[in-house]
Amino acid sequence: MRLDKCLLQKVITPRPPQSHKGTFGRTVLIGGNDQYGGAIIMSALATVNSGAGLTTVITDPHNHAPLHAHLPEAMCVNWQDKEQMLATMEKADVLLIGPGLGTSSKSLDHLSFVLEKQKSHQWLVMDGSALTLFSENQLTLPFPKQTIMTPHQMEWQRISCLTIEEQTLENNQKKQREIGATVVLKSHQTTIYGQNDHYQNTAGSAAMATGGTGDTLAGMITGFLAQFPKNDETVAAAVYLHSFIGDQLAQKQYVVLPTQISQEIPQWMHYFSQTNQSSRSF
């Protein structure tokens, strides 16, 4: 299935008048070691701007002040405090782990902890370093059908054992079914291998090829899952909107920064929640 604006108009619905922050989900993001704090901050920016009701970031203490400076709307927790970490995670509807996580033994400990403590009603988004650790240590997903993996092609090669040349539609679908998780395979035209179908992204450009773009996408997927139906279409809508916004910015810019995409999310979500395909054109 090829993605287009119709899916955004279907998924991004107007907010109900009688609602509160809890209506739009609780998200918990785990990542950002003392070297790669920017990654988890960019994910948090995307999650909050996508409309998640409450967002907490579990990260290295070095990142707390920068996070509050960039995003006072987010809460933060010291990832060295396992008791507080668990208490925070237990309240989440959607967990995201990986951006800026790193691949140290401490990083592996955090990933193992999250996989061990994930509850049956929670959804999990795995990105970046978490995917590398998952493949290298042969970890197990507790709830595969409630897991979204967002690998680029080399990360998918480590997970699936398919070389980039072998990553055909048929081979990728077969591996996705074996793993059980939804796979957002990032490339110049991202493909989503979902539980019931596959989706081909039709938007996006080379202007988006810069560090942090994937962290922003992971945050958007997390924010969408927190407030909209938890299914393939919601994941696909987040992927398409991410690239769509990038394309709008690329009309006037040589390079599109991930933080610029995050800034544009609320206005485009408002637009698609208020319009339908027959009444608007681009």
N, C-alpha and C positions, 0 to 999 in steps of 0.2 A: 504494500500500500504506500503510495506517495503522499507525503505530508504537504498540507497547504493550509491556508487561513481558515478554512471551514472547521478544521479540528479545534483551532483556538476559540472560535465562536461557540463551539459545542462545550468545551471544557471550562472555559473561563466565564462563569456565570456571575450575575450581580450578587452582591452581598445581601443577605436577608436583613431587614431593618432591625429586627429584634435579635441582636447578637452581641457578643463580647469577645475579648481576646482568646478565651478558651475555645470559642466556636471554630477558630481557624488553626487549631492544632499547636502542640508543643514539640519543638524540635531541639535536639541536643547534638552538637557538632563536636567531634573529638579529633584533634590534630594540632599541628603547629608546635614543633619542638623549638629549642632556643635559636635555631638557625633559619627555620622556614616559617616564621610566624605570619608572614604576609599571606601565605596560601589559605590558612584557616580564616583569616580576616576577610579575604575576598569571598570565600564561601559564605561567611556569615552575612556580609553585605547583600549577597544575592538572595539568601534565604529570607532575610527580613524584608527586602524590597519586593520579594515575590508574594508577601502577604502572610507569612507564618505568624500566628498569634503571639507566641512566646518562643524566644530563641536563647539557648544557653550554650556557651562555648567552653568545653573542657580542654584546657591547654596549659602549656608551660607558663609559669609565673612571669617570665620575661615578656609575655605577650599581653598581659592584662591591661597595662597602661595604654599601649598602642591600640588595643581593641576598643577600649572606652573612648579614646580620642577619635577614632574613626566611626564608631557605632555605639553611641550611648544607649541605644535601644536594646542592645544585647547584654545578657548577664554572663559572668564568667566564673569558672571553678578551677581550682588548682588540680592538675591531673596527678600530682604526687599524693593527694589525699584520696585513697581508694574508698573510704567510707562515704565521703561527700560525693565522690564520683558516682557511686552506686545509687545513692539517694536521689541524685539528679537524673540519672538515666531511667530510673523506675517511673518517673513522671512523664516520660516522652512518648509521643505517638510515632515519631520518625527519628531514627539515629543516622548520623553521617559520620563515617570515620575514614581518614586517609589523607586529606590535604595537609601537606607539611608535616606529616606524622614521622617521617624518617624510617630507617630500616635497622635501627639499633636493637639490642636486646630489650631495652626499655619499651621501644615502639612495639615490638612483638608482644610484650607483656600486656600492653594496652589493648591491642587487637584481640588477643586471646581472652582477655577479661570481658570485652564487649560481646564477643561471640558466645561466651559462657553465660552471660547475664541477660542477653536479649530475651524478652518475653514474647509469648505467643501472639499478642495483639500488635506488636511493634513491627515496623518496617525498617529495613536497614539499607542505606546507600553506602557502597564501598568504592573508594576512589584512590588514585595515586599510589602512595606507599603501601596502603593496606592491601592492594591487589598484588603487589610484589611479595609482600610478607606471606600472604595467603598461598600463593603458588609455591614459593620456596620452602615453606614449612608444612605443606600438605594438610592444611587446616580443613575443618568441616563446617559447613553452614548449618545452623540449627533449624532455620526456616527458609529453605531455598526459594520458595515461591513468593516470599516477602522480602527478597533481597534484590537490589538493583546494583549491578556491576557496571562501572563506566571506564573500561580500559581503552587506551589507544592501541594501535595494532601490535606494538612490541609487547605491551602488557598482556594482551590477549594471546599472543604467541606463548608466553610463559604459562598462562593458565590453561590453554587448550592444547598445547603442544602442536599447534598448526603454524607452520611458517607463514609469513605474509603472503607468499605465492599460493599457499594452500587455503587461504582464507576466502573461500568461495561462499556463496549464499548457502548452498547445500551443506557444506562442511561446517559452517558456523552454526546453522540451525541444529545440526546433529549434536554438536558439542554443547550448545545451549540446553538442549533437552536432557543431556546427560548430567549437566551441572544443576539444572533446575531453576537457576536465577535468571531474571531478565538481564540481558546484556545490551548496553548502549556502546556499540563499537565505534569509537571516534576515528574519523579520517576526514579527508577533504569533503566527503559527503557521508555523514554519519548514518549508520543503520542500527535500528533498534530490533533486537530479537526478543520478542515478548512471549508471554505465556500462551497466547492464542494466535498471534500473527506477527509479521515482521513489517517494519515501517522504514521507508527510505526518505531521509531528509533531502529536501530540494533547495534549501537555503544555505547561506554561509559562503565565505570567501577567504582569500589569502590575507585580507586585511586583519583577520581575527587570529592569525598565526603568531601569537605572542604568549609569554608566560602568564599563567593565571586564568586563561580562558576556560580550561577544564575545571578549575576550582570553582569558577563562577557557575558553570553548567551544573556541577554537583549540588551547589547550593540552591539553584533554581529547582532542580528535581525534588530536593528535600522540601522546599517551601510549597511546591505544588502538591506533593503527596500529603502534606500536613492538612490541607484544607479542601482538596477536591477528592473525588472517588479514587481509591487506591487501585489503579489498574493500568494496563498498557497505554491506553489513550492519554491518561494524565502525564505519564512519563514522556510520551511522544510529543505532547503539547509543549512541555517545558523545553525539550530539545529544539523543536521548531521555533519557538518564540526567541530563544537564545540566538539562533542563527539569523532569524528575521530582523531582530534589532541590530545585529551586527551589520547586516546588509544595508539597513537604513542609514546607519552612521557612515558606512564605507562609501556612500554616494558623494560625501564631501571630505572624507579623510583617507589618507594613505594607510594609516594604521588605526585599528580600533582597540582601545584599551578595555580590559575586562571590567574595570570599575565604571567605565562609561556605560557599558551594557547594563550594569546593575542600576545606575541612576535612571535609566530609561524604562525599566520594567514597569513601575506603577502606572505610568501614563498609557503604555500600550495595553496593559491588562484592563485598564478602564475602557479604552477604546474598543477592545474586542468583546468586553462584557456588555457593551451598549449597542453594538451594531450587528447586522447580519449580512451575509454574502450578497444578497440582492440589492442592498441599499447603499453599499460602499464599493468603491473600486480604487485601485492604486495606479 
